[in-house]
Amino acid sequence: MAFSLQKKLYLLSGTLKSLFFVLMVFIVIGFLLYTQKLVNDLRSESRDIVELHAQTIQKIASDVEADEGLGWFFENVIQKTNFPLILADTEGNPTSWIGFEFPQNNSASEIESRVRKMMKRMARENDPVAITYGETVISYLYYGDSKLITQLVYLPYITLSALGLLILGAFLGFSSIKSSEQSFIWVGMAKETAHQLGTPTSSLMGWIEMIKLHANQPDKIHIMAEDMETDVKRLEKVAARFSQIGSKTDLKLQELDPILDDLIHYFQRRLPQMGKETQIVKKSIVLPPLPINRDLLEWAIENLLKNALDAVKGKNGVITIQTGIHDKGKYFIDIEDNGVGMPIKMRRDIFKAGYSTKKRGWGLGLNFTKRIIEEYHNGRVFVKESHPGKGTTMRIVLG
């Protein structure tokens, strides 16, 4: 059950990573834009309030009872402002301030120096508001961000830090999935190796029993010995294939036709045992020798042929192997069947390790094929076309 869950997580890992990345981008962009809008709105409101203060001071200053009115205004309005304010003369000398941790109206040089620094910072954040008497500027009101605005300014950084932790957690999760993938591939390779070795080994055991039964019939023993030799060569080939996985592979210039002929002969001998009335047809043109590793390329094409045979569920199946020129200096091998075909979604998943439509399948055949063609031969393998109910054409590009 746990291994099945790991398999499902691995198959969905690519989609999950893409969705997670897109989601994170949208969250970050949306959050930054929304926070910036709130900050701008609050700063706009703060400026409206400061301008209102300035207009009120101007109005009161023009009144005959200015001193009493200004006293009331500073005590009941200015003192209750929730953002820092500094009143300065036209020379830039602070005369009073509120909203700071240091004492108000303290003329000590240290305090005044700190106030002047705050004025410069406020001026960078917001333009000071002029207080006029008639048409003459008599002082300036400097104002800063309220605690709420400051919190909003820092909120994106806090949020990005939280998202960073979330991304780290996701990375560790995907790393775990990747580790599960490696574990899955190793287990699958072990199973695949056992499967590959099982057929010729069972066959050899059968031949040994036959030899014992016909010990006095040299002619029959000679024929059986030839079949035993074929099975031994098959064992050698399987060992050679697996020994080259994960190591540097030597590519040699070889012709494709003999490789394709041997594969067709191998499958044609076994089609009757598989209970299939399927034809394997070859349509090839003369191609120049290509840099290939025969053992691995045979394995890749063999996997495609096995899938094609599985896709041809009924009788009268036809599998066509065709070669041709793909592009300048590139050549193709097409494996076409008239089987069940596949939907578009399946085409994206068939090369993933673990993906299989068979109940007992490990889903490693096409994954190995992709690695062999793309990593060892610098080629490509893909679904050229497929139509449900009509068949599939797989294409290998080499050159």
N, C-alpha and C positions, 0 to 999 in steps of 0.2 A: 504493500500500500504506500509506504513512504517512498520507495523507489519510483513508483508510478507518478507520485506527486512531483518528485524531482524532475522526472522526464517532461511532465506537462509544463513546469516552470521554465525549463530550458527551452522548450519549443516556443514559449511565449516571450522569452527574454528579449529578443530583438524588438518586438512590438512594445513591450513594457518600457524598455529604455527610451524608445522614441517618444512614447506618450509622456513619460516622466519628464524628459527634457523639454518638450513643448509646453507642458503644464508649468514647469518651473519658470520658463521664459515669460509666459503670460502673467503668472503671479507677480514676478519681479517688476515687469514693465507696468502692469496695472497698479500695483501698490505704489510705486514711485510716482506715477502720474497723479494718482489720487491724493497722496500725501502732499505733493508739491502744490496741488490745487488748494488744499486746506490751508497750507502755510500762506499762500498768496492771498486767499480770502481773509484770513485772520489779520495779516499785515495791513490789508486794505482797510479793515475795520479799525485797527489801531490808529492808522493815519487819520481816518475820519474823526475819531475821538480827540486826537491831539489838535487837529484843526479846529474842532469845536471848542476845545479848551482855549486855544489862542484867540478865537473870535469872542469868547466870553470875557477873557481878560481885557481885550481891547474895548469891549462894550462897557465893562465895569470901570476901566481906567478913565473913560471919557465922562463918567458920572461925577457929580459934585461930592458924593460920599464914597469916593473910590477906595479909601483905605479900609473902611468898614466892609465894603462889598468884596474887596479882594481877600480880606481876612476870612470872611464867610466862605468864599469860593475855595480857597486853599484848604480850609479845614474840612469842608463837607464834600468836596468833589475831588480835588487833586490828591488828597491824602488817601482816598479810596480807590485810586487807579491801580489796576492789577499788572501794570508793566512799568519798568523804570523810566523815570523822567529827569531831565536836567535842564534847568533854566540858566541861560548864559547871556551875558551882555553882547553888544555888537563887536567887541574886541575878542570874543571867544573865551571870556573868563567866567567860570561857573559861579553862580550866585546862590543857587539852592538846588536840592535834588531829593528824590524819594525812590524807593524801590531797591535799595542796596543794603548790604549787610553792615556797611560802615555808617557812623552817625551822620545825621542830617545837619547841614549848616555849620559844619566843623571846619574852621579855616586853617587847621594845621597843615603844614606843607606836605606831609606824607599823604594825608587824606586828599588834599587838593590834587596832588600828582596822580593819585588813583582815579579821581573823578575825571581828570583831563584824558587819561587813557581810555576810560569808558566812553567819553564824548567822541573820541576819534573812531572807536569801534562802532558806536551808534551811527555816526555820520556815514560810515561805509555801508551799513545795513539799510538805513533810511535817511533821506534828506531831511534836515531840520526844518521845522515850521517857524516862519517869521511872525513875530508879534509887532504890529504896527500901531502907531498913533497918528491918525490922519494918513499922510503918505510917507511917514518916517518910520523906519524899522528901529524899534527900541530894544528888542531882545529876541532870543531864539529859544525854541523848545526842542531839545534833543530827546529822542525816545528810542527804546530798544524793544526787543521781542519779549513777550510775556513768557512765563514758565510753560504754558501750554504750547506756544509756538516752538520754544526751545525743545520741548519733548518731542514734538512732531518732526522737527528737523533731524533729531537723532534717531527717531523711530525706524527709518529705513535701514540704518546701519545695524540696529539691533535685530530687525527682521531678517536682513541678509545674513547675519551671523547664525540666526536660527535655521535659515534655509541651508546655509553651509553645512550645519550639523546634520540636517535632513539628507542632503546630498551625500555626505560622508556615510550616513547609515545606508542609503540606497546603494552606494558604491560597494560597501561591504556585503550587502545583500546580493548584488549582482556577481561579486567575486565568489560568493558561496555557490551561486548558480553555476558559475564557470567551473568551479571545483567539482560540482556535481556532474557537469558535462564530461570533464576529464575522467571521473570515476566511471560514468556511464559508458564512455567510449572504450575504456580498458576492459570493462566487463563484457561489452559487446564484442570487442575484438577476440577475447578469449572464447566466447560462444561461437563466433564466426570461424575461428581457427578450428575448433572442435568439429564444427559442421563440415568445413572444407576437407579436413583430414578423415572424417568419418566415412564418407562414401568410398574412396579408394581402399581404405583399411578394411571395411566390411567386404568389399569385393575380393581383396587378397585372401581374406579368411575363407571366403567361399571357394576360391580357386584351389586353396590348399586342401580343402575337403574333397574337391573333385579329383585332384591328383591322387589322393589316397584311394579313391574308389576306382580309378583307372590306372593303377600303377603298372599294369601289364600291357597298356596300350600306348606305345610311344608316340604314335601319330596324334592322338588326342592330347597327350601331354604337351607335345610341341605347340599345338594351337593354343592351349591354355597358357603356356609360358609366354606366348606373344601378348596375350591379353593381360597377363600379370605384369609384363614389362611396361605396358601402357599405364597401368595403375601406379606402378612405381614412379614412372616419369611424372605422373600427376602429383604424387606426393612431393617429389622434388620441386615441382613448379610451385606448389602451395608454400613450401618452406622458403623458396626464393622470394616469393611475393612478400610474405610477412617480414622477412629479414631486412627488406629494403625500406620498409615504412619507418620514417623518422631519421633516416640517414641520407647522406648525399648520394644521388643517383647518377650513374654514368649514362649518358645518351649516346647512342651510336646510329649512324646513318643506315637505315634499313628500309626495305620495301614493305608496303602495307598489305599487298595482295596475299602473300603467303600466310600472314598472321590471320587475316580474315578467313582464308580457306580452312586453316586448322580449326578455328573456332566454329565455323559452320559444320565441319565434319564432326567435331566433338558433340555438338548439340543434336545433329541429325541422328547420331547413333543412340541418343538417349530419349528422343521424342516419343518413340513407341512405349518406353517404360513409363513415361509421364502421362500416358493416355491422351495424347494430343495429336490431332491430325492437322499439323501446322507445317506450312512450307516456309523455308528460309531461302530467300532469293537474293542473289548478289548482282548489283549493277555497278560496275566500276570502270573507271577510265585509267589509263596509264599515268601514274604519278611518279615524280622523282623520289628517290630515297629521302626519308625524313629522319631528323634526330629524335629517336625514341628509345625507350626502355621496353623491350618486348614483354618481359614478365608483367610489368605493371600496366602497360597499355592493354594487354590481353585481359587482365583482371577488370579494368575499367569497362571495356566493351562487353565482356562477359556479364557484368552486372546489368548493363543496359539491355542485353538480350534476355536475361532472366526476367527482368521487369516486363519486357515486351511479351514474353511467353505467359506470364501471369495475367497480363491485361487481356490476352486472347482467351477468353473464358470458354467459348463454345468451339465447335468444329469449324473446319474450313478457314482457319486462321492463316494470315500471310504476314511474314516479317521480311521487310526488304532492307538490305544493307547496301547503301549507295555511297560512292565517293565522287568528289569533284573539286573544282576550284572555287574557293570561297572568296578570295580577294587576291591581290597581287602578292605572291609569295606565301599565301595561306591556302590550306586545303581542308576539305570537310569530310567527315564520315557521318552519314545519316542512318539512324536505326528507326525505321518506320513500321508501325503495326496497325492493324485494323481492329484494335481492341476497344475497351470501354472508354478510353479518353479520360480527360480530367478537367475539372472546373478551374477558373483562373486562380482562385485562392490557393488551391493545392499546388499550383506551379511555383508559388513563392516559398513553399515549405518543404518540397520533396528532397532538397539537398541538405536539410538540417539533420544533424545526427539525432537519431531517436524517432524521426518521423516515419511512420509506416502505416499502411492501410491493412496490413495482414495481422491477424490475431496473434500469431507467434513471431512476427517479424521484429527484428531489433532496429531496423531503420538505419543501417550503416552502409549498405551497398552503394547508394547514390552519393552519400557523403564521402566515402572512399574514392569513388569515381571522380568527384569534383576535385578532391585534393590531388589525385594522381595526375589529372589533366592540367589543372591550373598551377599547382605548386611544383610539380616535377617536370612538366613538359611546357610550361609557360603558354598553355593554350586556353581554350574556353570550352565549357560544356553547358548547354542550356536547352530549354524546351523550344524547339523551332516553331511548332504549332501543335495544338491539341484541340479536339472537339469531342465533347461528351457523346458517347454512342458511336463515334466514327473512328477514333484512333488517335495516336500520338506519334510525333516525329521528334526524336532527340538528336541534337547535332553536337558533334565534337569538331573543334577547329584546331588544327595543328599547323606548324610551319616555322 
